[in-house]
Amino acid sequence: WFSLGEAERDRGQFRQAELFFQKALELNPYKASYYAELGLAKSEQDKAEEAVACLRRAAELDPLCAAVWCGKGVVHFRAGDTEGAISSFERAVRLNPDAADYWMNLGLSYAAVPDFIDEQALILDKAVKRNFQRWNIWDWVDWVKMPSLGSYEKEVGYLKEFYSARLEWLDRELNKL
């Protein structure tokens, strides 16, 4: 049943794959990879809560299975949870550093960080405005001798530029290895 589920998944028939993975689990309810694949099939059908539950069960059954953590990363990434995706992909890479697709997924998650920064900056916007109304520190130089850029928006922009430049540098240096 599991092999049939994999074949249907590869064909993009996620509902049928889900049924086959469920049948495989009926026969062996203690197989982490079955839960992981079922979770991914559910994720492809926008059943995020069910997908997370399946992957949580897979991790309970086999916390050292890198494929389970990669699956969790995929579900987090699809749900827009960059932080959860990075954490899961980092664990998958630690468990299986030879899996190129795990590294690729981790890289894609890191590439989403500038968008994550924008989202968090927007969430914090009102608090930031109140903070700088109360304590005007834009003209203050901090302890690391980095001058203030004069506004919250410029500080967020600098963070994103620095992060992107650092990723580009890491890519160049790692390609030299």
PAZAPA-4460 file (N, C-alpha, C; in steps of 0.05 Angstrom, whole numbers, plus 32768, in hexadecimal, padded with zeros to 4 digits):
% residues 177
    n_x    n_y    n_z   ca_x   ca_y   ca_z    c_x    c_y    c_z   seq   type   mol
   8010   7FE8   8000   8000   8000   8000   8011   8019   8000     1      W     A
   8027   8018   800F   8038   802F   8011   8044   8036   7FF5     2      F     A
   804D   8022   7FE7   8059   8026   7FCC   8044   8032   7FB9     3      S     A
   802C   8029   7FBC   8016   8034   7FAB   8012   8051   7FB2     4      L     A
   8013   8057   7FCC   8010   8073   7FD4   8026   8085   7FC9     5      G     A
   803F   807A   7FC9   8055   808A   7FBE   8051   808F   7FA0     6      E     A
   8048   807A   7F92   8043   807D   7F76   802E   8092   7F70     7      A     A
   8019   8092   7F7F   8003   80A5   7F7B   800D   80C1   7F82     8      E     A
   801C   80C3   7F97   8028   80DD   7F9F   8039   80E8   7F88     9      R     A
   804A   80D7   7F7D   805C   80E0   7F67   804C   80E8   7F4E    10      D     A
   8034   80DD   7F4B   8023   80E5   7F34   8012   80FE   7F3B    11      R     A
   8014   8108   7F54   8005   811F   7F5C   7FE8   8119   7F64    12      G     A
   7FE3   80FF   7F68   7FC8   80F6   7F71   7FC8   80F4   7F90    13      Q     A
   7FC6   810A   7F9D   7FCA   810B   7FBA   7FB4   80FE   7FCA    14      F     A
   7F9B   8101   7FC1   7F85   80F4   7FCF   7F88   80D6   7FCE    15      R     A
   7F8E   80CC   7FB6   7F92   80AF   7FB4   7FAA   80A6   7FC4    16      Q     A
   7FC0   80B5   7FC4   7FD7   80AF   7FD4   7FD0   80AE   7FF1    17      A     A
   7FC0   80C1   7FFA   7FB7   80C2   8016   7FA9   80A8   801D    18      E     A
   7F97   809F   800C   7F89   8086   8012   7F9B   806E   8014    19      L     A
   7FAF   806C   8002   7FC2   8056   8003   7FD4   8058   801D    20      F     A
   7FDC   8070   8024   7FEC   8072   803C   7FDC   806B   8055    21      F     A
   7FC2   8072   8055   7FB1   806A   806C   7FAE   804C   806D    22      Q     A
   7FAC   803F   8056   7FAA   8022   8055   7FC4   8015   8060    23      K     A
   7FDB   8021   8058   7FF4   8017   8062   7FF6   8019   8080    24      A     A
   7FEB   8030   808B   7FEC   8034   80A8   7FD9   8021   80B7    25      L     A
   7FC3   8019   80AA   7FB2   8005   80B6   7FC1   7FEB   80BB    26      E     A
   7FD2   7FE4   80A8   7FE1   7FCB   80AA   7FF9   7FCE   80BD    27      L     A
   8005   7FE6   80BE   801C   7FEA   80D0   801B   8007   80DB    28      N     A
   800D   800A   80F2   8009   8025   80FD   8022   8030   810C    29      P     A
   8038   8022   810A   8050   802B   8119   8067   8033   8106    30      Y     A
   8061   8038   80ED   8075   803F   80D9   8075   805E   80D5    31      K     A
   808A   806B   80DE   808C   8088   80DD   808A   8093   80C1    32      A     A
   8097   8085   80AE   8097   808F   8093   807B   808F   8086    33      S     A
   806A   807C   808F   804F   807C   8085   8040   8095   808E    34      Y     A
   8043   809C   80A8   8036   80B4   80B2   8041   80CD   80A4    35      Y     A
   805C   80CD   809F   8068   80E4   8092   805D   80E8   8076    36      A     A
   805B   80D3   8067   8051   80D5   804B   8033   80DC   804B    37      E     A
   8024   80D1   805E   8008   80D8   8061   8006   80F6   8067    38      L     A
   8016   8100   8078   8016   811D   807F   801C   812E   8067    39      G     A
   802F   8126   8057   8036   8136   803F   801F   8135   802B    40      L     A
   8012   811D   8027   7FFC   811B   8015   7FE5   812E   801F    41      A     A
   7FE0   812F   8038   7FCC   8140   8043   7FD3   815D   803F    42      K     A
   7FED   8164   8043   7FF6   817F   803F   7FF1   8188   8022    43      S     A
   7FF6   8177   800F   7FF1   817E   7FF3   7FD4   8183   7FED    44      E     A
   7FC2   817A   7FFF   7FA5   817E   7FFB   7F9B   8195   800E    45      Q     A
   7FAE   81A5   8018   7FA7   81BB   802A   7F99   81B2   8044    46      D     A
   7FA1   819B   804E   7F97   8191   8067   7FAD   8194   807C    47      K     A
   7FB4   81AD   8082   7FCC   81B3   8092   7FCB   81A7   80AE    48      A     A
   7FB4   81A9   80BC   7FB3   819F   80D7   7FB6   8181   80D7    49      E     A
   7FAA   8173   80C4   7FAD   8156   80C3   7FC9   814E   80BC    50      E     A
   7FD6   815E   80AA   7FF1   8159   80A2   8004   815B   80BA    51      A     A
   8000   8170   80C9   8011   8175   80E1   800D   815E   80F5    52      V     A
   7FF5   8155   80F9   7FF0   813F   810C   7FFE   8125   8103    53      A     A
   7FFD   8120   80E9   800B   8108   80DE   8029   8109   80E2    54      C     A
   8034   8121   80DD   8051   8124   80DF   805A   8124   80FD    55      L     A
   8048   812E   810E   804E   812D   812B   804F   8110   8134    56      R     A
   803C   8100   812A   803C   80E4   8131   8055   80D5   8126    57      R     A
   805C   80DC   810E   8074   80D1   8102   808D   80D7   8112    58      A     A
   808F   80F0   811C   80A7   80F7   812C   80A6   80E9   8147    59      A     A
   808E   80E4   8152   808C   80D5   816B   8097   80B8   8167    60      E     A
   808F   80AC   8151   8097   8091   814B   80B5   808E   8145    61      L     A
   80C0   80A2   8137   80DC   80A0   812F   80E8   80BC   812E    62      D     A
   80F0   80C7   8145   80FB   80E3   8146   8116   80E6   8137    63      P     A
   8122   80CF   8130   813C   80D1   8122   8139   80CD   8104    64      L     A
   8121   80CC   80FA   811C   80C9   80DD   811E   80E4   80CF    65      C     A
   8132   80E8   80BF   8136   8102   80B2   811F   8108   809F    66      A     A
   8114   80F4   8092   80FE   80F9   807F   80E5   8105   808E    67      A     A
   80E1   80FC   80A6   80CB   8107   80B6   80CF   8125   80BA    68      V     A
   80E7   812D   80C2   80ED   8149   80C7   80EC   815A   80AD    69      W     A
   80F5   814E   8098   80F2   815B   807E   80D5   8160   8077    70      C     A
   80C4   814C   807C   80A8   814E   8077   809B   8164   8088    71      G     A
   80A4   8165   80A2   809A   817A   80B3   80A2   8196   80A8    72      K     A
   80BB   8197   809E   80C4   81B1   8093   80B3   81B9   807B    73      G     A
   80AC   81A6   806A   809C   81AC   8052   8081   81B7   805B    74      V     A
   8074   81AA   806E   805A   81B2   8078   805C   81CE   8084    75      V     A
   8070   81D3   8094   8073   81EE   80A0   8077   8203   808A    76      H     A
   8088   81FC   8077   808E   8210   8061   8075   8217   8051    77      F     A
   8065   8202   804B   804C   8207   803C   8039   8218   804C    78      R     A
   803A   8215   8066   8028   8224   8078   8032   8240   807D    79      A     A
   8049   8247   8072   8055   8262   8076   8063   8265   8090    80      G     A
   8069   824E   809D   8078   824F   80B7   8096   824B   80B1    81      D     A
   80A3   8261   80AA   80BF   8260   80A3   80D0   8255   80B9    82      T     A
   80CB   825F   80D1   80DB   8256   80E9   80D8   8238   80EE    83      E     A
   80BF   822E   80EC   80BB   8211   80F0   80C8   8201   80DA    84      G     A
   80C7   820B   80C1   80D3   81FD   80AA   80F1   81FC   80AE    85      A     A
   80FE   8212   80B5   811B   8212   80B9   8123   81FE   80CF    86      I     A
   8115   81FF   80E5   811B   81ED   80FC   8119   81D0   80F3    87      S     A
   8104   81C9   80E5   8100   81AD   80DC   8115   81A5   80C7    88      S     A
   811A   81B6   80B4   812E   81AF   80A0   814A   81AD   80AC    89      F     A
   8150   81BE   80BF   816B   81BC   80CC   816D   81A1   80DA    90      E     A
   8158   8198   80E7   8159   817E   80F4   815C   8168   80E0    91      R     A
   814E   816A   80C9   8151   8155   80B4   816E   8154   80AA    92      A     A
   817A   816B   80A6   8195   816C   809C   81A9   8161   80B1    93      V     A
   81A4   8167   80CA   81B6   815B   80DF   81B4   813D   80DF    94      R     A
   819B   8132   80DB   8197   8115   80DB   81A1   8108   80C2    95      L     A
   81A0   8116   80AB   81AA   810A   8092   81B7   8120   8081    96      N     A
   81D0   8126   8087   81DE   813C   8079   81E3   8136   805C    97      P     A
   81DF   811E   8053   81E5   8117   8037   81CD   811B   8024    98      D     A
   81B6   8122   802F   819D   8125   801F   819C   8141   8013    99      A     A
   81A2   8143   7FF9   81A3   815C   7FEC   8188   816B   7FED   100      A     A
   8172   815D   7FEB   8158   816A   7FEB   8152   8177   8006   101      D     A
   815D   816C   801C   8159   8178   8036   8168   8193   8037   102      Y     A
   8180   8193   802C   8190   81AC   802B   8182   81C1   8019   103      W     A
   8177   81B7   8003   8169   81CA   7FF1   8151   81D6   7FFF   104      M     A
   8141   81C6   800D   812A   81D0   801B   8132   81E3   8031   105      N     A
   8148   81DD   803F   8152   81F0   8054   815A   820A   8047   106      L     A
   8168   8209   8030   8170   8221   8022   8158   8232   8019   107      G     A
   8143   8225   800F   812B   8233   8007   811D   8240   801F   108      L     A
   811E   8233   8036   8113   823E   804E   8123   8257   8057   109      S     A
   813D   8255   8056   814E   826C   805D   8148   8283   8049   110      Y     A
   8144   827D   8030   813E   8292   801C   8124   82A0   8022   111      A     A
   8112   8293   8031   80F8   82A0   8037   80FA   82B2   804F   112      A     A
   8111   82B3   805C   8114   82C3   8075   810F   82E1   8070   113      V     A
   8118   82ED   805A   8112   8309   8056   80F3   830F   8056   114      P     A
   80E4   82FD   804A   80C6   8300   804C   80BD   82FD   8068   115      D     A
   80C9   82EA   8077   80C2   82E6   8093   80C8   82FF   80A3   116      F     A
   80DF   830C   809D   80E6   8325   80AB   80D1   833A   80A6   117      I     A
   80C8   833D   808C   80B3   8350   8086   8099   834A   8095   118      D     A
   8091   8331   8097   8079   8329   80A5   807B   8331   80C3   119      E     A
   8092   832A   80CF   8095   8330   80EB   8097   834E   80F0   120      Q     A
   80A4   835D   80DE   80A5   837A   80E0   8089   8386   80DF   121      A     A
   8078   837C   80CE   805D   8386   80CC   804D   8380   80E6   122      L     A
   8051   8368   80F0   8043   8361   8109   804C   8373   8120   123      I     A
   8065   837A   8121   8070   838B   8136   806D   83A9   8132   124      L     A
   8063   83B1   811B   8063   83CD   8113   8058   83DF   8128   125      D     A
   8040   83DA   8133   8034   83EC   8147   8044   83ED   8161   126      K     A
   804E   83D6   8169   805F   83D6   8182   8079   83E6   817D   127      A     A
   8084   83E3   8166   809D   83F2   815F   8098   8410   8160   128      V     A
   8082   8419   8155   807C   8435   8154   8078   8440   8171   129      K     A
   806A   8431   8182   8067   8439   819E   8082   8439   81AC   130      R     A
   8092   8425   81A7   80AD   8424   81B4   80BD   843C   81AE   131      N     A
   80BE   8445   8194   80CF   845B   818D   80C2   8476   8193   132      F     A
   80A8   8476   8199   809C   848F   81A3   80A5   8492   81C0   133      Q     A
   80A6   847C   81CE   80AE   847D   81EB   80CC   8482   81EE   134      R     A
   80DC   8474   81DF   80F9   8475   81E1   8104   847C   81C5   135      W     A
   810C   8494   81C0   8116   849C   81A6   8134   8495   81A5   136      N     A
   813A   847E   8199   8156   8475   8198   8161   8476   817B   137      I     A
   8153   8481   8168   815C   8480   814D   8177   848E   8149   138      W     A
   817D   84A1   815A   8196   84B0   8158   81AC   84A4   816A   139      D     A
   81A6   848F   8177   81B8   8482   818A   81CA   846E   817C   140      W     A
   81E3   846C   8183   81F5   8458   8178   81F8   8441   818C   141      V     A
   81F4   8429   8184   81F4   8413   8197   8210   8409   819E   142      D     A
   8211   83F6   81B0   822B   83ED   81BC   823D   83E0   81A8   143      W     A
   8234   83D7   8191   8246   83CB   817D   824F   83E0   8168   144      V     A
   8249   83F9   816E   8252   840F   815D   8245   840E   8142   145      K     A
   822D   8404   8140   821E   8405   8127   820A   841C   8128   146      M     A
   820D   842F   8116   81FB   8446   8117   81DE   843E   8111   147      P     A
   81CC   844D   811D   81B0   844A   8118   81AA   8453   80FB   148      S     A
   8198   8446   80EE   8191   844D   80D3   817A   8461   80D1   149      L     A
   816F   8468   80E8   815B   847D   80E9   813E   8476   80E8   150      G     A
   8138   845D   80E1   811C   8454   80E1   811A   8436   80E3   151      S     A
   8104   842D   80ED   80FE   8411   80EF   80FF   8403   80D3   152      Y     A
   80F3   8410   80BF   80F2   8405   80A4   810F   8402   8099   153      E     A
   8120   8415   809E   813C   8413   8094   814B   83FD   80A2   154      K     A
   8145   83FA   80BC   8152   83E4   80CC   814A   83C9   80C1   155      E     A
   8130   83C5   80BC   8125   83AC   80B1   8131   83A7   8095   156      V     A
   8133   83BC   8084   813F   83BA   806A   815C   83B1   806C   157      G     A
   816A   83BD   807E   8187   83B6   8082   8189   8398   808A   158      Y     A
   8178   838F   809C   8179   8373   80A5   8175   8361   808D   159      L     A
   8161   8367   807C   815C   8356   8065   8173   8356   8051   160      K     A
   817F   836E   804C   8196   8370   803A   81AE   8360   8045   161      E     A
   81B3   8364   805F   81C9   8355   806B   81C5   8337   8069   162      F     A
   81AD   832E   806F   81A7   8312   806F   81AA   8306   8052   163      Y     A
   81A0   8314   803E   81A2   830B   8023   81BF   830B   801A   164      S     A
   81CE   831F   8021   81EB   8320   801A   81FA   8309   8027   165      A     A
   81F3   8303   8040   8200   82ED   804E   81FA   82D2   8041   166      R     A
   81E1   82CE   8039   81DA   82B5   802B   81E9   82B2   8011   167      L     A
   81EC   82C8   8002   81FB   82C7   7FE9   8218   82C1   7FEE   168      E     A
   8224   82CD   8003   8240   82C7   800A   8243   82A9   8012   169      W     A
   8230   829F   8022   8231   8283   802A   822F   8271   8012   170      L     A
   821E   8277   7FFF   821B   8267   7FE6   8236   8266   7FD7   171      D     A
   8242   827E   7FD4   825C   827F   7FC6   8271   826F   7FD4   172      R     A
   8273   8272   7FEF   8288   8264   7FFE   8283   8246   7FFE   173      E     A
   826A   823E   8001   8265   8221   8002   8269   8214   7FE6   174      L     A
   8265   8223   7FD1   826A   8218   7FB6   8288   8215   7FB1   175      N     A
   8299   8222   7FC0   82B6   821E   7FBE   82C0   8204   7FCA   176      K     A
   82AF   81F9   7FDC   82B8   81E0   7FEA   82B9   81C8   7FD8   177      L     A
***
